[in-house]
């Protein structure tokens, strides 16, 4: 049971990181649209999203299929 809790915590933490990064990207775009200066975009934040989303999907799969063993 504690392993399942650990997976749930990891899914939650990664999901929150994804939400935070998407919010930053949107905020940055909003600031640009308002004509405000923002730090240069290195692409790093957006580039990490697919990997983070894949990690969440993998953890969800493990959570859903591990219990069936």
C-alpha positions in Angstrom: 0.0 0.0 0.0 2.8 2.5 0.8 4.3 2.0 -2.6 1.0 3.0 -4.2 0.9 6.1 -2.0 4.5 6.9 -3.2 3.3 6.7 -6.8 0.3 8.9 -6.1 2.6 11.5 -4.5 4.9 11.4 -7.5 2.0 11.8 -9.9 0.7 14.7 -7.9 4.0 16.4 -7.7 4.8 16.0 -11.4 1.3 17.2 -12.3 1.8 20.3 -10.2 5.2 21.0 -11.9 3.4 20.7 -15.3 0.7 23.1 -14.2 3.3 25.6 -12.9 5.3 25.5 -16.1 2.3 25.9 -18.4 1.2 28.8 -16.2 4.6 30.4 -16.6 4.5 30.0 -20.3 1.1 31.6 -20.5 2.1 34.4 -18.1 5.2 35.1 -20.2 3.0 35.3 -23.4 0.6 37.6 -21.6 3.4 39.9 -20.6 4.8 39.9 -24.1 1.3 40.8 -25.5 1.2 43.7 -23.0 4.5 45.0 -24.3 6.4 44.2 -21.2 10.0 43.0 -21.1 10.6 39.4 -20.2 13.7 37.3 -19.9 14.8 35.7 -23.2 13.1 32.4 -24.0 15.6 29.5 -24.0 12.9 27.0 -24.8 13.8 24.9 -21.8 10.5 25.2 -20.0 8.4 24.2 -23.0 10.9 21.5 -23.9 10.5 19.7 -20.6 6.7 19.4 -20.8 6.5 16.3 -23.1 8.9 14.4 -20.8 7.1 15.4 -17.7 3.7 14.4 -19.3 5.2 11.1 -20.3 6.5 10.5 -16.8 3.0 11.1 -15.4 1.4 8.7 -17.9 4.1 6.0 -17.1 3.4 6.4 -13.3 -0.3 6.2 -13.9 0.2 3.0 -15.9 2.3 1.5 -13.2 -0.2 2.5 -10.6 -3.1 1.0 -12.6 -1.4 -2.2 -13.6 0.8 -3.0 -10.6 -2.2 -3.6 -8.4 -3.5 -6.3 -10.8 -0.5 -8.5 -10.3 
